[in-house]
Amino acid sequence: MLQHPNFDPIALQLGPLSIHWYGIMYLLGFAAAWWLAQRRSQTDYSPIAAKQVDDLIFYCALGVVLGGRFGYVLFYNFDKFLADPIWLIKVWQGGMSFHGGLLGVFTALILYARHLKISLGALCDFVAPLVPIGLGLGRIGNFIGQELWGRVSDVPWAMVFTSDPERLPRHPSQLYQFMLEGVLLFIILFFFSGKRRPEWSVAGLFLLSYGAFRFVVEFFRQPDSHIGFDAFGWLTRGQELSLPMIVVGAAMMWWAYSRNNISANSTAKPYK
């Protein structure tokens, strides 16, 4: 059994202003995505130029923050919102949803693709490999802040979190998600997108892979206390939201390859 290092979730205190590690991880995620996007924009199959990356990251950041908050309220705390609508804007009380952030980013990409008059599929494929960096860093932020810990376990690496009032050994599920959603997903998408692929196939692989990873890791993550299990005595809200990602991602990849008829000795259509 391990003990959580009990990191201080506040990285810097400036008078009444508290800068949390979780917020710093968000900034690092956007910075890393900007750097990788700058490099990827130099390829001959990039749908955008390097000078357009700044605006792209800005659009995506708005989508993450606004979508993440709206998604958390809609998917996890809608009753609380109905009782207190002002709670929606009380972001300092915490509460972000990946699935809401995903919808927010997709909305932002629709708007930006229309603004640039470029293919939405090509833009989604360009952005998909950038996302796991922020996801991984976000899970590190969860671990530092002792949020979203796992279910009770007797595995040798089970960890006691001081934020847990029961002080029971639990799966460090934040680290599982860091490895799957951050490291492994990044490796898969980075190498898959290293050459031209059928349009929508990279985005489809992202949805399929993330959905599968999230579905699996939910078996080790403690369900939200105010929700519990949604169905069958084991299905969590996160699994319910991830199942459509798996189905849609697989369908997108099938459609992308069928439409483009890519073979081992042919090349995909260029994005531009």
C-alpha positions as CSV (number, residue, x, y, z in Angstrom):
1,M,0.0,0.0,0.0
2,L,1.3,3.4,-1.0
3,Q,0.6,6.9,0.4
4,H,-0.2,9.8,-1.8
5,P,2.7,12.3,-1.7
6,N,0.1,14.9,-0.5
7,F,1.3,17.6,-2.9
8,D,-0.1,21.1,-2.4
9,P,-2.6,21.6,-5.2
10,I,-1.8,25.3,-5.1
11,A,1.3,26.0,-7.1
12,L,1.5,29.7,-6.3
13,Q,-0.3,32.0,-4.0
14,L,-0.4,35.7,-5.0
15,G,-2.4,37.5,-2.3
16,P,-6.0,36.4,-2.8
17,L,-5.2,34.7,-6.1
18,S,-4.4,31.0,-6.0
19,I,-2.8,29.4,-9.0
20,H,-3.5,25.7,-8.9
21,W,-1.4,23.0,-10.6
22,Y,-4.5,21.8,-12.5
23,G,-4.7,25.2,-14.2
24,I,-1.0,25.2,-14.9
25,M,-1.4,21.7,-16.6
26,Y,-4.1,23.2,-18.8
27,L,-1.7,26.0,-19.9
28,L,1.1,23.5,-20.5
29,G,-1.2,21.3,-22.5
30,F,-2.2,24.2,-24.8
31,A,1.5,25.3,-25.1
32,A,2.6,21.8,-26.1
33,A,-0.3,21.5,-28.6
34,W,0.8,24.8,-30.1
35,W,4.4,23.6,-30.5
36,L,3.4,20.4,-32.1
37,A,0.9,22.1,-34.3
38,Q,3.6,24.5,-35.5
39,R,5.8,21.5,-36.5
40,R,2.9,19.6,-38.1
41,S,1.8,22.7,-40.1
42,Q,5.1,22.5,-42.0
43,T,4.1,19.2,-43.7
44,D,2.8,19.3,-47.2
45,Y,-0.5,17.7,-46.2
46,S,-1.3,20.1,-43.4
47,P,-4.7,21.9,-43.9
48,I,-3.4,25.1,-42.2
49,A,-0.3,27.2,-42.4
50,A,2.0,28.0,-39.4
51,K,0.6,31.5,-39.1
52,Q,-2.9,30.1,-38.5
53,V,-1.9,27.9,-35.6
54,D,-2.3,30.7,-33.0
55,D,-5.9,31.2,-33.9
56,L,-6.6,27.5,-34.0
57,I,-5.3,26.9,-30.5
58,F,-7.3,29.9,-29.3
59,Y,-10.5,28.5,-30.8
60,C,-9.8,25.1,-29.3
61,A,-9.0,26.6,-25.9
62,L,-12.4,28.3,-25.8
63,G,-14.0,25.1,-26.9
64,V,-12.3,23.1,-24.1
65,V,-13.2,25.6,-21.3
66,L,-16.7,26.4,-22.4
67,G,-17.6,23.0,-23.6
68,G,-16.0,21.3,-20.6
69,R,-18.0,23.4,-18.1
70,F,-21.3,23.1,-20.0
71,G,-20.7,19.3,-20.4
72,Y,-20.0,18.9,-16.7
73,V,-23.2,20.7,-15.8
74,L,-25.3,18.9,-18.4
75,F,-23.9,15.3,-18.0
76,Y,-23.1,15.2,-14.3
77,N,-24.9,17.9,-12.4
78,F,-28.0,19.1,-14.3
79,D,-30.2,18.9,-11.2
80,K,-27.9,21.2,-9.4
81,F,-28.0,23.6,-12.3
82,L,-31.8,23.6,-12.3
83,A,-31.8,24.5,-8.6
84,D,-29.1,27.2,-9.0
85,P,-28.6,28.3,-12.6
86,I,-25.8,30.8,-11.5
87,W,-23.8,27.8,-10.5
88,L,-23.0,27.3,-14.2
89,I,-20.5,30.2,-14.1
90,K,-19.0,29.4,-10.7
91,V,-16.0,27.7,-12.4
92,W,-13.8,28.3,-9.4
93,Q,-15.8,25.6,-7.6
94,G,-14.5,23.1,-10.1
95,G,-16.1,20.8,-12.5
96,M,-15.1,20.0,-16.1
97,S,-16.1,17.2,-18.4
98,F,-13.9,15.7,-21.1
99,H,-16.9,14.8,-23.2
100,G,-18.3,18.3,-23.0
101,G,-14.9,19.7,-23.9
102,L,-14.8,17.4,-26.9
103,L,-18.1,18.8,-28.2
104,G,-16.9,22.3,-27.5
105,V,-13.7,21.7,-29.5
106,F,-15.7,20.1,-32.4
107,T,-17.9,23.2,-32.4
108,A,-14.9,25.5,-32.5
109,L,-13.4,23.5,-35.4
110,I,-16.6,23.8,-37.4
111,L,-16.5,27.5,-37.0
112,Y,-12.8,27.8,-37.8
113,A,-13.0,25.5,-40.8
114,R,-15.8,27.6,-42.2
115,H,-13.8,30.8,-41.5
116,L,-10.8,29.4,-43.4
117,K,-13.0,27.7,-46.0
118,I,-11.1,24.4,-45.6
119,S,-12.2,20.8,-45.0
120,L,-13.6,20.1,-41.6
121,G,-12.3,16.5,-41.7
122,A,-8.8,17.6,-42.5
123,L,-8.8,20.1,-39.7
124,C,-10.2,17.5,-37.2
125,D,-7.5,15.0,-38.3
126,F,-4.8,17.7,-37.8
127,V,-6.1,18.5,-34.3
128,A,-6.7,15.0,-33.0
129,P,-3.0,14.1,-32.4
130,L,-2.6,17.3,-30.3
131,V,-5.2,16.4,-27.8
132,P,-3.6,13.5,-25.8
133,I,-0.9,15.9,-24.6
134,G,-3.4,18.0,-22.7
135,L,-5.3,14.9,-21.6
136,G,-2.2,13.4,-20.0
137,L,-1.2,16.6,-18.3
138,G,-4.8,17.1,-17.0
139,R,-4.7,13.7,-15.4
140,I,-1.4,14.6,-13.7
141,G,-3.3,17.7,-12.4
142,N,-6.0,15.4,-11.1
143,F,-3.4,13.3,-9.3
144,I,-1.7,16.2,-7.7
145,G,-5.1,17.6,-6.6
146,Q,-6.2,14.2,-5.3
147,E,-9.3,14.2,-7.6
148,L,-11.1,11.4,-9.3
149,W,-9.3,8.6,-7.4
150,G,-10.0,5.0,-8.0
151,R,-12.0,2.2,-6.4
152,V,-10.9,0.4,-3.3
153,S,-8.3,-2.2,-4.1
154,D,-5.7,-4.6,-2.6
155,V,-3.2,-4.4,-5.4
156,P,0.4,-3.7,-4.2
157,W,0.4,-0.2,-5.8
158,A,-3.0,0.8,-4.2
159,M,-2.7,4.3,-2.8
160,V,-4.3,6.1,0.2
161,F,-5.4,9.6,-0.7
162,T,-5.6,12.1,2.1
163,S,-8.7,13.7,0.4
164,D,-10.5,10.4,0.9
165,P,-12.4,10.6,4.2
166,E,-12.3,6.8,4.5
167,R,-8.6,6.6,3.9
168,L,-8.9,3.4,2.1
169,P,-6.3,2.0,-0.4
170,R,-7.5,2.7,-3.9
171,H,-6.4,2.4,-7.5
172,P,-4.5,5.5,-8.6
173,S,-6.8,5.7,-11.6
174,Q,-5.6,9.2,-12.5
175,L,-2.2,7.6,-13.4
176,Y,-3.9,4.8,-15.4
177,Q,-5.7,7.5,-17.4
178,F,-2.4,9.4,-17.8
179,M,-0.8,6.4,-19.3
180,L,-3.7,5.4,-21.5
181,E,-5.3,8.7,-22.6
182,G,-2.1,10.6,-22.5
183,V,1.0,8.6,-23.3
184,L,-0.4,5.6,-25.3
185,L,-3.0,7.6,-27.2
186,F,-0.4,10.1,-28.2
187,I,1.9,7.4,-29.5
188,I,-0.8,5.8,-31.5
189,L,-2.0,9.0,-33.1
190,F,1.4,10.5,-33.6
191,F,2.7,7.7,-35.7
192,F,-0.6,7.0,-37.4
193,S,-0.9,10.6,-38.5
194,G,2.8,10.8,-39.6
195,K,1.8,10.4,-43.2
196,R,-1.3,11.1,-45.4
197,R,-4.3,9.2,-44.3
198,P,-7.9,9.2,-45.6
199,E,-9.8,12.2,-44.4
200,W,-11.6,11.7,-41.0
201,S,-9.5,8.5,-40.3
202,V,-7.2,10.2,-37.7
203,A,-10.2,11.8,-35.9
204,G,-12.0,8.4,-36.1
205,L,-9.0,6.6,-34.5
206,F,-8.9,9.2,-31.8
207,L,-12.6,8.7,-30.9
208,L,-12.3,4.9,-31.1
209,S,-9.1,4.7,-29.0
210,Y,-10.1,7.2,-26.4
211,G,-13.5,5.7,-26.0
212,A,-12.1,2.3,-25.5
213,F,-9.4,3.4,-23.0
214,R,-11.9,5.5,-21.0
215,F,-14.4,2.6,-21.0
216,V,-11.8,0.2,-19.6
217,V,-10.3,2.6,-17.0
218,E,-13.8,3.4,-15.6
219,F,-13.8,-0.1,-14.1
220,F,-11.0,1.1,-11.8
221,R,-12.2,4.7,-11.2
222,Q,-14.6,5.5,-8.4
223,P,-18.0,6.6,-9.8
224,D,-19.2,10.0,-8.9
225,S,-20.8,9.8,-5.5
226,H,-24.0,11.6,-6.5
227,I,-24.5,9.4,-9.5
228,G,-23.1,6.0,-8.8
229,F,-23.8,3.3,-11.4
230,D,-26.3,4.1,-14.2
231,A,-27.2,0.6,-15.3
232,F,-26.6,-3.1,-14.7
233,G,-25.0,-2.4,-11.4
234,W,-21.7,-1.6,-13.1
235,L,-22.1,0.9,-16.0
236,T,-20.9,4.4,-15.1
237,R,-21.8,7.7,-16.6
238,G,-18.3,7.9,-18.2
239,Q,-18.8,4.6,-19.9
240,E,-22.2,5.6,-21.2
241,L,-20.6,8.7,-22.7
242,S,-17.7,6.7,-24.1
243,L,-19.7,4.0,-25.9
244,P,-20.9,6.4,-28.7
245,M,-17.3,7.5,-29.2
246,I,-16.3,3.9,-29.9
247,V,-19.1,3.3,-32.3
248,V,-18.8,6.6,-34.1
249,G,-15.0,6.4,-34.3
250,A,-15.1,2.9,-35.8
251,A,-17.8,4.0,-38.3
252,M,-15.7,7.1,-39.3
253,M,-12.6,4.9,-39.9
254,W,-14.6,2.4,-42.0
255,W,-16.2,5.2,-44.0
256,A,-12.9,7.1,-44.5
257,Y,-11.1,4.1,-45.9
258,S,-14.0,2.9,-48.0
259,R,-14.6,6.4,-49.5
260,N,-10.9,6.9,-50.3
261,N,-10.2,3.2,-51.3
262,I,-6.7,3.4,-49.9
263,S,-4.4,0.4,-50.6
264,A,-1.0,-0.5,-49.3
265,N,0.7,0.9,-52.4
266,S,-1.4,4.0,-53.0
267,T,-1.5,7.4,-51.3
268,A,-4.4,9.2,-49.6
269,K,-5.9,12.3,-51.2
270,P,-4.1,15.4,-50.1
271,Y,-5.9,17.5,-47.6
272,K,-5.6,20.7,-49.6
